[in-house]
Amino acid sequence: MVRWFRLFGNQYAGFWALGLLLFAVQEIPYLLMPFIHLKTNPIMNMTETSPVLDVCEKILGSLCIVLMMFVIHRDAVFFSIAEGREKLFFTLAALILLANFAGWALYFTGRQSLFVMMAFIVAMPPLYYMAIGLWRQNTPLVITGAVFLAVHFLHVLGNLR
């Protein structure tokens, strides 16, 4: 982990390589999708209903990834779950990721209800980023993840209806 310079408070610009791996793991279902022949694929075939929400969603999602990899708390080490808070939020991030994968498993087996898509596939990635932000004391990531959750949820819900 590398720290370059102080941004504000206890937040520093730097690079956390594990952040790149955590992003890549969350993308596994999208990497598998071309090899799974779905009868229907509503998530990948949505009709766009709001270009403004679409742009906001893309910016916020990308910003979450950038903040996760390039904003580092002053006291952060490469990997730690030593404290109670760290254990709690690391475990929460892992459980959210598992819930996301469970949702994708349901989706890939044809259970593509609005509930499955919204609760497990749409809501989980922003919650995952928020949990990582809480684990790493990355306040900008937590805030951006919360806004991303709202925008992502509203945008996809509007597209699927």
C-alpha positions in Angstrom: 0.0 0.0 0.0 1.3 3.4 -1.0 0.4 6.8 0.5 1.2 9.8 -1.8 -0.2 12.9 0.0 -2.8 14.0 2.4 -6.2 14.9 1.0 -8.0 16.1 4.1 -8.4 14.9 7.7 -7.1 11.3 8.0 -7.6 10.6 4.3 -4.6 10.3 1.9 -4.2 9.8 -1.8 -2.4 6.5 -2.4 -2.9 3.1 -3.9 -4.4 0.0 -2.3 -3.8 -2.9 -4.6 -6.2 -5.1 -2.6 -9.0 -2.7 -3.7 -8.4 -3.7 -7.3 -8.8 -7.3 -6.3 -11.9 -6.6 -4.3 -13.4 -4.8 -7.3 -12.5 -7.7 -9.7 -14.0 -10.3 -7.4 -17.3 -8.4 -7.4 -17.3 -8.5 -11.2 -17.0 -12.3 -11.5 -20.7 -12.8 -12.4 -20.3 -10.4 -15.4 -17.2 -12.4 -16.5 -19.2 -15.6 -16.3 -22.3 -14.3 -18.1 -21.1 -14.9 -21.7 -20.6 -18.6 -20.9 -24.1 -19.0 -19.4 -26.8 -19.2 -22.0 -29.8 -17.4 -20.5 -33.2 -17.6 -22.1 -33.9 -14.0 -20.9 -31.5 -11.5 -19.6 -33.5 -8.5 -18.4 -30.5 -6.8 -16.6 -28.4 -6.7 -19.8 -31.4 -5.8 -22.0 -33.0 -3.0 -20.1 -34.6 -0.1 -22.0 -33.0 3.2 -20.9 -35.5 5.5 -19.3 -33.4 8.2 -17.8 -30.2 9.4 -19.5 -29.5 11.7 -16.6 -29.7 8.8 -14.0 -27.6 6.6 -16.4 -24.8 9.2 -16.4 -25.0 9.8 -12.7 -25.0 6.0 -12.0 -21.9 5.5 -14.2 -20.0 8.4 -12.6 -20.9 7.3 -9.0 -20.1 3.6 -9.6 -16.7 4.5 -11.2 -16.0 7.0 -8.4 -16.6 4.2 -5.8 -14.0 2.1 -7.5 -11.5 5.0 -7.7 -12.1 6.0 -4.1 -11.7 2.3 -2.9 -8.3 2.0 -4.6 -6.9 5.5 -4.3 -8.1 6.9 -0.9 -6.4 5.5 2.1 -6.9 6.2 5.8 -3.8 7.5 7.6 -3.6 4.4 9.9 -4.5 1.8 7.3 -2.3 -1.1 6.5 -2.5 -3.4 3.5 -4.9 -5.8 5.3 -6.2 -5.9 8.8 -9.2 -7.3 10.7 -7.6 -6.9 14.1 -10.1 -4.6 15.7 -13.7 -5.3 16.5 -14.8 -2.6 14.0 -12.6 -4.0 11.3 -13.8 -7.6 11.8 -17.5 -6.4 11.8 -17.2 -4.4 8.5 -15.0 -6.9 6.8 -17.4 -9.7 7.7 -20.3 -7.5 6.5 -18.5 -6.9 3.1 -17.9 -10.6 2.7 -21.6 -11.4 3.5 -22.8 -8.8 1.1 -20.6 -10.2 -1.6 -21.9 -13.7 -0.9 -25.5 -12.4 -1.1 -24.7 -10.8 -4.4 -23.3 -14.1 -5.7 -26.4 -15.9 -4.4 -28.6 -13.4 -6.3 -26.6 -14.0 -9.5 -27.0 -17.8 -9.0 -30.7 -17.3 -8.8 -30.7 -15.0 -11.8 -28.6 -17.5 -13.9 -31.0 -20.3 -13.0 -33.9 -18.3 -14.4 -35.3 -16.9 -11.2 -35.3 -13.3 -12.5 -38.0 -11.7 -10.4 -37.9 -8.0 -9.7 -37.1 -8.7 -6.1 -34.1 -10.9 -6.9 -32.7 -8.4 -9.3 -33.2 -5.3 -7.1 -32.3 -6.9 -3.7 -29.4 -9.1 -4.6 -28.0 -7.8 -7.9 -28.7 -4.0 -7.8 -28.4 -3.1 -4.1 -25.5 -5.4 -3.1 -22.6 -3.8 -5.1 -23.1 -0.3 -3.6 -23.6 -1.8 -0.1 -20.4 -3.8 -0.7 -18.5 -0.6 -1.4 -20.0 1.1 1.6 -19.0 -1.9 3.8 -15.4 -1.8 2.4 -15.4 2.0 3.1 -16.5 1.4 6.7 -13.9 -1.4 7.1 -11.1 0.8 5.8 -12.3 4.1 7.4 -12.7 5.5 3.9 -15.4 8.2 4.5 -15.5 9.4 0.9 -16.2 5.9 -0.2 -19.0 5.4 2.3 -20.7 8.6 1.3 -20.3 8.0 -2.4 -21.5 4.4 -2.0 -24.7 5.6 -0.2 -25.5 8.1 -3.0 -24.6 5.4 -5.6 -27.0 3.0 -3.9 -29.9 5.4 -4.2 -29.2 6.4 -7.8 -28.4 2.9 -9.0 -31.6 1.5 -7.3 -33.9 4.2 -8.7 -32.3 4.0 -12.2 -32.5 0.2 -12.6 -36.0 0.1 -11.0 -37.2 2.7 -13.5 -35.6 0.7 -16.4 -37.1 -2.6 -15.4 -40.6 -1.3 -15.0 
